Amino acid sequence: MSRLFRPLKRLVASPQGPLLVTGLTALFGAKIYYDGVESQRRNNSLMHALRLHLRSQPAVAALVGDGVELDPGTRVEGTHNHIKGVADLRFAILAANGVRADVAYRGRRRGDEWYTDEFAVSRDATRLDLRDDAPSSSEPSADARRRRDLSPAAA
């Protein structure tokens, strides 16, 4: 066993040894910190609510399939701050059938309620808007309504 550690002992005892140990310690610490941040992004009350909402939407099931979970091979990107009441998250979901889609969520909190500015699932060229106030195809968009309200004919 000591034969196995002789090269390691020589390396640590060399003039570059302390620098090597410091560098490896810093890399290990950064990895632990980054994984902790990722764990906090994946496992908080907002992400649990988003996952529940994604699983319960028939339109999401029609787009990607049943059994929607976070894609374990990707990270949750963006920011989420409960104290300031802002969230801007991007992550991938994976259905049980192996179909992958991207999710974008942007919202803000006022009091105890979260208000959604953007909540969409995208797969290939299809984008599904999941906001409760998202205009349907028969309703004019907010921009069209604003233009109509500001037009001289409306006055």
N, C-alpha and C positions, 0 to 999 in steps of 0.2 A: 504494500500500500504506500509506503514512503517513497518508492520509486516513481509512483504516479505523481506525487506532489513536488518532487525535486525541481522540475522545470518551472512550476508555479512559484516556488520559494525563491529561485534564482531571479525570476522576473520581478517579483515584489521587492527583492533586495537590491535590484539595479537602481541606477539614478532616476530612471523613468517610472519606477514602481509607485511612489506616492501619487504621481500624476495619473497613472493608470487606475489606481484604486479610487481616486477622487472622481475621475471621469465615469467609471462604471457605477459608482454610488449615485452620481447625479443622473445618469440615464435611468437607473432603477427607480429613483425617487420621482422623476418626471413621468415614467410609465405608470406608477402607482397613482400619482395625482391625476393624470389624464383619464385613467380608467375610473377613478372615483367621480370625476366630473361627468363622465359619460353615464355612469350608473345613476347619478342624481337626475340627469336629463331624461333617462328612460323610465325611472321609477318615481314619479311624483304625481300628485293628484290631477294635474292638468293632463298629463300623458295617459293616465288611467281613464279619464273621462273621454279623451279623444279615441282611444282604442275601443272603448265600449260603444261609442257613437259609430265608429267605422264598422264594427261587427254587427250592429243592429240595423244598418241601412240596407234595404233591398237593392238600391241602385248600386251600391258598392259591390254587393254579392254578384249582381249581374255583370259588372265590369271586370272583376278579378276572380270571383268565386267565393266559396264559403271558407270559414276557418282562418280569418285574417289575423295575422300577428305581425309584430315588428320584424323586419328582416334582420336576422342576427348577424349577417355579414356586413352591414353598413352602420354608420354612426348617425346619431341625431345631431343635426347641424343647427346653428342659430343660437338665440338667447332666450332665456326664460327667467323672469325675476318676479317672484310673488310679492315682494315688498313694494316694488315700484308699480306692479300691476301691468306688466307688459310681457308679451311673448311673441316670438317670431321664430318658428320652428320648421325645419324641413327634414323629412325622414322617409324611409322606404317601408312598404308593407309587403308581405308575402302571404299569398293564399295557400290553402292546403294542397291545391293542385299545382303549385309551383309558379303561378303567375305573379309577377312583381309589378308594383305601381309606386309612384311617388306621391307623397302627401305634403301639402303646404298649409301651414296654419299661422295666422297672425291675428292677435287679439289684444284687448286691453281690459283691465278690471276697474270697475267703479263700485266702491263699496264691497259687497260680497259677490257681485255678479260679474261674470266675464262676458264681454261683447266681442263678437267675431267680426273682424274686418275681411279676413280671407280664410277659407277652409275648402280646399279642393284636392281631388284625387286625379292624377294624370297617368294614363297608360297609353303608350304609343302617341297617336295624335288626338286621343280622346281626353277631354278635361271635364270632370264632373264637379260642379259647384255644390257644396254641402251646406252653405249658409242657410239659415231659416228664412232670411229675407231675400234670397237669391231670386232674381226675376225669372219667371217661366218664359217659354218661347212665345207665349201669347201676350205677355206684358211688355210694354216698352221699357228700355233700360232707364236707369236713374239719369243718365246724361240726356237721353231723348226727352224724358219728362221735364228736366230742367230747361232744355232748349224750348220746349213747347210753352212752359210757363213764362219764359222771358221774351217770347216772340211778341211783336206788336199786335198781332191778331188776337192774342189772348187778353190784351188790355181793354 
